Structures are given as C-alpha cells and as structure tokens.
C-alpha cells in the first residue's frame, strides 16, 4: 500500500492550528484518528487526518459538545478507520508471509550448501582414490620393468654360458656396458644415434632384441658373438621355414669415446649376405630404428 503520511506538526502548519491544540484534539479523539508506527515521534498519520482535524476544529469553534463531535466523527470517518485497520492487517499479513518466504529461501540455501559440502567431500574422496590407483599403477610398472630387466640379465647370462660351451668352456661375450651403451654410426665427422622416450638411447642390446622378436613358428633366428681384437662381431642368421630362404647378417661394432667424452658402441661395418652395406643404407636403417624406438 503506497500511502502518504504526515506528522502532527505538519497538520498544525497546514490548518493553522497551534501544536498544543493539535495534540489536544489527537488525545481527545484518538480512536477516530488513524495512525501507524510506534508511540511518540515515530507515530505517523495518513494525509486524510487533515479533514478530521479540520472538522474537529470547526465543531469546537461552534461550541459542539464532546459527545456530538464523537457522533459526527463516527458518521463521517468511521469508514476511513475501517480502511486503515484493514490496511494495517494486510501489511501485517504481507509482512508475515514475507518472513515465511524468506525463511523458506534460507532453508533451501542451507540445504544447497550442505549438498555442496557433501559433493566436495565425495570429489575429494574420488581424487584420493584416483591418486591411489595411479600410485599403484606406477608401482606395478616399476615392478614390471624390474622383472623384465631381471629376465634380460638371465638371458644374457644364459647366452654367455652357451657361447662358452660352444668354445670348449671359454666364455666370450660382450660386457653389459658394451651392450647397453648408445649405438651410433659415424657420418660426416659426427656420431649419430637414436634417443627414445625418457632420454633413453637405443643400444646394441635393443638392436638384438628387435631381431629376436622376429622369431616365430615361420621364421627361425640364431645369433652368435665373435671377438676380433677390439671388435665384436654379431652374427644373425634367419631362416623362413615356408620358403627355406636364409639371410645372414654380420654387424661389427667397437667401443668408442666421442670428443665430448661419451662412451658409445659404434657400428663400423654391416654385411648382409656377403655384401657390405653403404653409409646411405646405415643412415636409412637408423631412421627406421628411430621411428620404431620413439613411436
């Protein structure tokens, strides 16, 4: 309800009635004068009271009795009092309803905040589970790598024993350092190698493993090692059981220290079926190895 209100001081000013007289009229006929707010200065009056005070002033000037004035006010302004009481009731109802609605909104907000807290707790729990699973997976990968490394060492040891038996008990096999050093070729005064993921270099051991992976029911692969002075000669013989075709490869390598003081294993010769491979073929081979090793 958008209504205009005034003070008693404003009533006296507009009607040219002394303030004390206005207060007297208000106290004398209070039940006929609508008002809102608390007591004292906080009380406010709708602009309609101007007509009530004007009538009271006129009737007093005409020497009307208090009973006559009350009867006249009841007849003239009773409806105004009912409307005022109705407006106050409506405002109280609206205020009560607003408080209830606000309480409902606050309750919903509290529920939402509680749900949000639960969601965050669940998210933290899921993150912890994911972190635990990742740690477990990384630990399993480390165990697997250690198992593979152990198997490789056992295979290397077995090959050494077999090589020693073939030579009457004398073990003659490249050292682990020679096999695991970066495998390179010399080209244009530089040493070219292959570097894979995790800064791991392609080694002679990796080269042998690539060859041995080709062994299957259809293809037989045999490898052997021979030492010649400061060189090691890797012999690889493959045979296709279907076509009977054989291929013989000889790879000659040696230990080399580069100008930057890095120890590497250098391929100095590659022979395929009795023909030495040219440098261009070696470069092509290393490009293919890089694609396989870094893929």
Buried (B, 14 or more C-beta within 10 A) or exposed (E): EEEEBBEBEBBBEEBEBEEEBBBBBBEBBEEBBBBBEEEEEEBBBBEBBBEBBBBBBEBBEEEBEEEEBBEBBEEEBEEBBEEBEEBBEEEEEEEEEEEEEEEEEEEEEEEEEEEEEEEEEEEEEEEEEEEEEEEEEEEEEEEEEEEEEEEBEEEBEEBBEEBBEEEEEEEEBBEEEBBBBBBBBBEEEEBBBBEBEEEEBBBBBBBBEEBEEEEEEEBBBEBEBBEEEEBBBBBBBBBEEEEEEEEBBBBBBBBBEBEEEBEBBBBEBBBBEEEEBEEEEBEEBBEEBBEEBEE
